[in-house]
């Protein structure tokens, strides 16, 4: 039985409506939304690339660390990324943005399910929520990156 192909961004739009997230369908292949977490609101953009058959997720939040703490921030980012199995953090210094990125490969005409995309969105926001306190402790409390990460590991988590 063949099912009709559903565009991944159409699925994301349906999920955004279901969760009552503010969203803007920027183009046929791109959507941006605001997702409220415990710590802050996150800007989430998903874009479909037909060229390499990848659904790309970028979840950002503003962060303006003191210049003197940039090395420590990069160290805690590397340590956090070592603990992640899917997705990765980076800091876009010119934009002063913390970024979590993930790509869902759908090569060979594979179709993403709503459950896959919902899990992808939930994981992105959950990881931002989980590591946000560690980034804050390193940047503004002067904590050692490994010490700050213990907060992320030990913390009890709510919903994303």
C-alpha positions in Angstrom: 0.0 0.0 0.0 1.5 3.3 -1.0 0.9 6.4 1.1 0.8 9.9 -0.2 4.1 11.8 0.5 3.7 14.4 3.2 6.2 17.3 3.1 8.2 17.3 6.4 7.5 21.0 6.9 3.7 20.3 6.7 4.2 17.9 9.5 6.1 20.5 11.6 3.3 23.0 11.0 0.7 20.5 12.2 2.8 19.8 15.3 3.3 23.6 16.0 -0.5 24.0 15.8 -1.1 21.0 18.1 1.4 22.4 20.7 0.0 26.0 20.2 3.4 27.3 19.4 3.7 30.6 17.5 5.0 29.9 14.1 5.6 31.5 10.7 5.8 29.4 7.5 8.7 31.3 5.9 8.6 29.3 2.7 7.4 26.0 1.4 10.6 24.4 2.8 11.0 26.4 6.0 9.2 27.2 9.2 10.2 29.2 12.3 8.5 29.0 15.7 8.9 30.1 19.2 8.9 27.4 21.9 8.6 28.4 25.6 10.8 26.4 27.9 11.3 26.6 31.6 14.4 28.9 31.4 13.5 31.0 28.3 11.8 31.1 24.9 13.7 29.3 22.1 13.6 30.2 18.4 13.3 27.0 16.4 13.7 26.9 12.6 13.3 23.8 10.5 14.2 23.7 6.9 13.9 20.9 4.3 16.7 20.5 1.8 15.7 18.3 -1.1 19.2 18.4 -2.4 20.6 16.3 0.4 17.3 15.0 1.7 17.8 16.4 5.2 15.4 18.1 7.6 17.5 20.6 9.4 16.6 21.9 12.8 18.3 25.0 14.4 17.2 26.0 17.9 18.7 29.3 19.2 18.7 31.6 22.2 20.5 34.8 22.8 23.6 34.7 25.0 26.1 37.5 25.6 29.0 36.0 27.6 31.8 38.2 28.7 34.8 38.1 26.3 36.9 36.8 29.2 34.7 33.7 29.5 34.6 32.6 25.8 37.3 30.0 26.3 35.4 28.5 29.2 32.1 28.6 27.2 33.8 26.7 24.3 35.1 24.1 26.8 31.6 23.6 28.3 30.1 23.4 24.8 32.6 20.7 23.8 32.0 18.8 27.0 28.2 19.0 26.5 28.5 17.8 22.9 30.5 14.8 24.1 27.4 13.8 26.1 25.0 14.2 23.2 24.2 11.4 20.8 22.2 13.5 18.3 22.6 17.2 17.7 25.3 19.6 18.8 25.7 23.0 20.4 27.7 25.8 18.9 28.1 29.5 19.7 27.6 32.0 16.9 29.7 34.8 18.4 28.9 37.6 15.8 25.2 37.0 16.4 25.6 36.4 20.1 23.5 33.2 19.8 23.7 29.8 21.4 22.7 27.3 18.8 21.6 23.6 18.9 21.6 22.0 15.5 20.4 18.6 14.3 19.8 17.1 10.9 17.4 14.2 10.2 18.6 12.4 7.1 15.8 11.0 4.9 17.9 9.7 2.0 16.4 7.5 -0.7 13.0 9.1 -0.4 12.4 8.1 3.2 9.5 9.9 4.9 9.6 11.4 8.3 6.8 10.5 10.7 5.1 13.0 13.0 6.6 11.0 15.9 10.1 11.4 14.6 9.8 15.1 14.1 8.1 15.6 17.4 10.9 13.7 19.1 13.4 15.8 17.2 11.8 19.1 18.4 11.4 17.8 22.0 15.0 16.7 22.1 16.3 20.1 20.9 14.3 22.1 23.5 15.1 19.5 26.2 18.8 19.7 25.5 18.7 23.5 25.6 16.9 23.4 28.9 19.2 20.8 30.3 22.5 22.6 29.5 21.3 26.2 29.8 22.2 26.4 33.6 25.7 25.0 32.9 26.3 27.7 30.2 25.1 30.3 32.6 27.3 29.1 35.5 30.4 29.0 33.3 29.8 32.5 31.8 28.5 34.5 34.7 29.4 32.6 37.9 32.9 31.7 36.7 32.4 28.0 37.4 34.7 25.4 35.9 33.0 23.7 32.9 33.1 20.2 34.3 31.7 21.4 37.6 28.9 23.4 35.8 28.0 20.3 33.8 27.3 18.4 37.0 24.2 20.6 37.4 23.0 19.5 34.0 23.5 15.9 34.7 22.1 15.9 38.3 19.1 18.1 37.6 15.5 16.7 37.5 13.8 17.6 34.2 10.3 18.7 33.6 8.5 19.0 30.3 9.9 20.7 27.2 
